Amino acid sequence: MVQTASNTAKAAAAVAHIKFIEAVKDAFVGHEMYSADPYCNNVTEPNALYPNLKGYQKIGEIVADYLKSHG
């Protein structure tokens, strides 16, 4: 499911001619929904499958690093 959503977002970014930052997807590996340190909400929580606070923080770090390195 996550891979399908990621592929859809990547395809949409290509159509819109905007950058898809692969490192965001990669950062969630090992931090899946029911892992010891999840970066997303589980299916019983509001906003199921969306990033939680830790997930959004990680996304922010990765995007900031990308912007710094790609000026």
DOKOL-412625 format. One line per field, with one value per residue: x, y, z of N, C-alpha, C in turn; chain; residue in three letters. Coordinates in Angstrom, 2 decimals, padded with zeros to 5 digits. Atoms other than C-alpha are relative to their C-alpha. Layout:
neast = c(X;...)
nnorth = c(Y;...)
nup = c(Z;...)
caeast = c(X;...)
canorth = c(Y;...)
caup = c(Z;...)
ceast = c(X;...)
cnorth = c(Y;...)
cup = c(Z;...)
torza = c(A;...)
titor = c(Ala;...)
***
This chain:
neast = c(000.81;-000.87;-000.71;000.96;000.20;-001.24;-000.09;001.01;-000.51;-001.15;000.54;000.66;-001.07;-000.57;000.97;000.01;-001.37;-000.59;-000.94;000.40;-001.20;000.01;-000.48;001.14;000.56;-000.99;-000.11;001.05;-000.35;-000.33;000.87;001.33;001.13;-000.01;-001.38;-000.30;-000.12;000.72;000.07;001.34;001.11;000.53;001.32;001.06;-000.13;000.39;-001.04;-000.68;-001.00;-000.75;-001.11;000.25;-000.89;-001.37;-000.08;-000.06;-001.29;-001.00;000.22;-000.53;-001.47;-000.46;000.26;-000.93;-001.33;000.04;-000.02;-001.33;-001.00;000.35;000.15)
nnorth = c(-001.19;-001.17;-000.09;-000.48;-001.43;-000.68;000.00;-000.95;-001.34;-000.22;-000.22;-001.31;-001.01;-000.06;-000.69;-001.41;-000.51;-000.36;001.01;000.99;000.23;001.43;000.20;-000.06;001.36;000.89;-000.27;000.70;001.42;000.32;-000.81;000.26;-000.21;000.73;000.23;-000.51;-001.46;-000.32;-001.37;-000.26;000.42;001.31;-000.03;-000.30;-001.39;-001.00;-000.19;001.27;000.14;-001.24;-000.11;-000.56;-001.12;000.41;000.13;-001.34;-000.58;000.62;-000.55;-001.36;000.06;000.46;-001.05;-001.10;000.43;000.00;-001.39;-000.54;000.58;-000.22;-001.45)
nup = c(000.00;-000.07;001.27;001.00;-000.25;000.37;001.46;000.48;-000.28;000.89;001.35;000.00;-000.02;001.35;000.86;-000.40;000.18;-001.28;-000.50;-000.99;-000.80;-000.33;-001.38;-000.93;-000.03;-000.58;-001.43;-000.72;-000.10;-001.39;-000.85;000.50;-000.88;-001.27;-000.43;-001.34;000.09;001.23;000.51;000.53;-000.84;000.36;000.63;-000.96;-000.41;001.01;001.03;000.18;001.05;000.19;-000.95;-001.32;-000.26;000.34;001.45;000.60;-000.35;000.87;001.34;-000.02;-000.01;001.31;000.99;-000.29;000.46;001.46;000.47;-000.27;000.89;001.40;000.10)
caeast = c(000.00;002.76;004.69;001.57;000.94;004.58;004.53;001.35;002.89;006.07;004.07;002.00;005.17;006.55;003.36;003.48;007.19;008.14;010.82;009.95;012.42;013.05;014.79;011.44;010.05;013.26;013.22;010.06;011.67;011.89;009.37;006.24;002.85;003.26;007.05;008.70;009.20;006.46;006.47;002.80;-000.57;-002.11;-005.43;-007.40;-006.24;-007.57;-005.67;-004.78;-001.73;-000.61;002.67;002.60;004.56;007.84;007.11;006.41;009.54;011.62;010.04;010.89;014.51;014.90;013.28;015.38;018.57;017.53;016.89;020.22;022.13;020.26;020.11)
canorth = c(000.00;002.48;001.66;002.23;005.60;006.56;005.56;007.59;010.66;010.26;010.02;013.07;015.04;014.14;015.29;018.55;018.97;019.16;017.25;014.05;013.72;009.98;010.34;011.18;007.77;006.04;007.68;005.78;002.36;000.81;003.31;001.73;001.92;-000.76;-000.59;000.27;003.88;004.64;007.79;007.43;007.03;003.58;002.64;003.19;006.79;009.96;010.68;007.02;006.32;009.96;010.93;011.55;014.36;012.42;011.68;015.32;016.37;013.90;015.10;018.69;017.78;015.97;018.74;021.40;019.41;018.98;022.71;023.58;021.25;022.13;025.91)
caup = c(000.00;000.93;-002.23;-004.34;-002.69;-003.17;-006.83;-007.35;-005.70;-007.75;-010.99;-010.05;-009.29;-012.71;-014.44;-012.47;-013.25;-009.58;-007.69;-005.83;-002.97;-002.74;000.64;002.27;001.33;002.32;005.78;006.69;006.21;009.67;011.01;009.61;011.26;013.94;014.35;017.66;016.46;013.90;011.76;010.78;012.46;012.65;011.11;014.34;014.79;013.18;009.96;009.61;007.45;007.52;009.17;012.90;014.59;014.29;010.64;009.78;011.66;009.64;006.38;007.34;008.06;004.75;002.71;004.48;003.80;000.16;-000.26;001.35;-000.93;-004.14;-003.58)
ceast = c(000.87;000.75;-000.92;-000.24;001.23;000.15;-000.98;000.47;001.16;-000.47;-000.68;001.02;000.61;-000.93;-000.01;001.36;000.59;000.83;-000.68;001.26;-000.06;000.40;-001.13;-000.61;000.96;000.11;-001.02;000.26;000.50;-000.84;-001.45;-001.04;000.10;001.42;000.19;000.06;-000.68;000.05;-001.37;-001.05;-000.50;-001.45;-001.14;000.05;-000.58;001.17;000.85;000.89;000.77;001.15;-000.47;000.99;001.46;000.19;000.09;001.32;001.10;-000.13;000.59;001.52;000.54;-000.20;000.95;001.41;000.07;000.11;001.36;001.03;-000.29;-000.34;-001.20)
cnorth = c(001.27;000.18;000.52;001.49;000.80;000.09;000.99;001.43;000.34;000.28;001.36;001.13;000.15;000.74;001.50;000.68;000.56;-001.18;-000.92;-000.36;-001.42;-000.26;000.07;-001.39;-000.95;000.17;-000.78;-001.50;-000.27;000.78;-000.13;000.06;-000.69;-000.35;000.57;001.53;000.47;001.49;000.30;-000.52;-001.37;000.12;000.31;001.45;000.95;000.22;-001.25;000.03;001.28;000.06;000.53;001.14;-000.34;-000.09;001.35;000.69;-000.55;000.52;001.41;000.03;-000.37;001.08;001.18;-000.35;000.03;001.44;000.65;-000.50;000.25;001.48;000.45)
cup = c(000.00;-001.31;-001.10;000.16;-000.41;-001.51;-000.61;000.20;-000.93;-001.43;-000.10;000.00;-001.39;-000.96;000.29;-000.17;001.29;000.50;001.02;000.77;000.56;001.45;001.02;000.15;000.72;001.52;000.82;000.13;001.42;000.99;-000.45;001.13;001.36;000.45;001.40;000.02;-001.28;-000.34;-000.61;000.98;-000.42;-000.45;000.98;000.47;-001.05;-000.96;-000.19;-001.24;-000.30;001.00;001.36;000.21;-000.34;-001.51;-000.69;000.33;-000.92;-001.43;-000.08;-000.04;-001.39;-001.07;000.22;-000.48;-001.54;-000.54;000.23;-001.02;-001.50;-000.28;-000.70)
torza = c(A;A;A;A;A;A;A;A;A;A;A;A;A;A;A;A;A;A;A;A;A;A;A;A;A;A;A;A;A;A;A;A;A;A;A;A;A;A;A;A;A;A;A;A;A;A;A;A;A;A;A;A;A;A;A;A;A;A;A;A;A;A;A;A;A;A;A;A;A;A;A)
titor = c(Met;Val;Gln;Thr;Ala;Ser;Asn;Thr;Ala;Lys;Ala;Ala;Ala;Ala;Val;Ala;His;Ile;Lys;Phe;Ile;Glu;Ala;Val;Lys;Asp;Ala;Phe;Val;Gly;His;Glu;Met;Tyr;Ser;Ala;Asp;Pro;Tyr;Cys;Asn;Asn;Val;Thr;Glu;Pro;Asn;Ala;Leu;Tyr;Pro;Asn;Leu;Lys;Gly;Tyr;Gln;Lys;Ile;Gly;Glu;Ile;Val;Ala;Asp;Tyr;Leu;Lys;Ser;His;Gly)
***
